[in-house]
């Protein structure tokens, strides 16, 4: 069974850490589903939105 994780760039992780006024470690643990606090849930939701926004920048041909 594959472990749940959300993979984003280090730049995006830094952005999330700044946005939520927390450490990069907290962001990484949240993205790895190690933490399940309200903050962790908000970080994961924001990370998913960053990925969706990035995907929407791709122009289909």
C-alpha positions in Angstrom: 0.0 0.0 0.0 1.3 3.4 -1.0 1.7 6.1 1.7 -0.4 9.2 1.3 1.5 12.3 0.5 1.1 15.6 -1.4 4.2 16.6 -3.3 4.7 20.2 -4.1 7.8 22.3 -4.8 10.0 23.7 -2.1 8.9 27.2 -3.2 5.3 26.3 -2.6 6.2 24.8 0.8 7.9 28.0 1.8 4.8 29.9 0.6 2.5 27.8 2.8 4.8 28.1 5.8 4.7 31.9 5.5 1.0 32.0 4.8 0.2 29.9 7.9 3.0 31.3 10.0 4.5 28.0 10.8 7.7 26.0 10.1 8.6 24.1 7.0 8.7 20.9 9.2 5.0 21.4 10.1 4.2 21.9 6.4 6.0 18.8 5.4 4.5 16.7 8.2 1.1 17.9 7.2 1.7 17.1 3.5 2.8 13.6 4.6 -0.4 13.1 6.5 1.6 12.7 9.8 -0.4 15.4 11.5 -4.2 15.6 11.3 -4.8 18.9 13.2 -7.0 21.7 11.8 -3.8 23.5 10.7 -2.6 20.4 8.9 -6.0 20.0 7.1 -5.8 23.7 6.0 -2.3 23.3 4.8 -3.2 20.2 2.7 -6.3 22.0 1.3 -4.1 25.0 0.3 -1.5 22.7 -1.2 -4.2 21.0 -3.3 -5.4 24.3 -4.5 -1.8 25.4 -5.5 -1.6 22.2 -7.6 -5.0 22.8 -9.2 -4.0 26.4 -10.0 -0.7 25.2 -11.5 -2.5 22.6 -13.6 -5.0 25.2 -14.9 -2.0 27.1 -16.3 -1.4 24.3 -18.8 -2.9 25.2 -22.2 -4.5 22.2 -23.9 -3.7 21.9 -27.6 
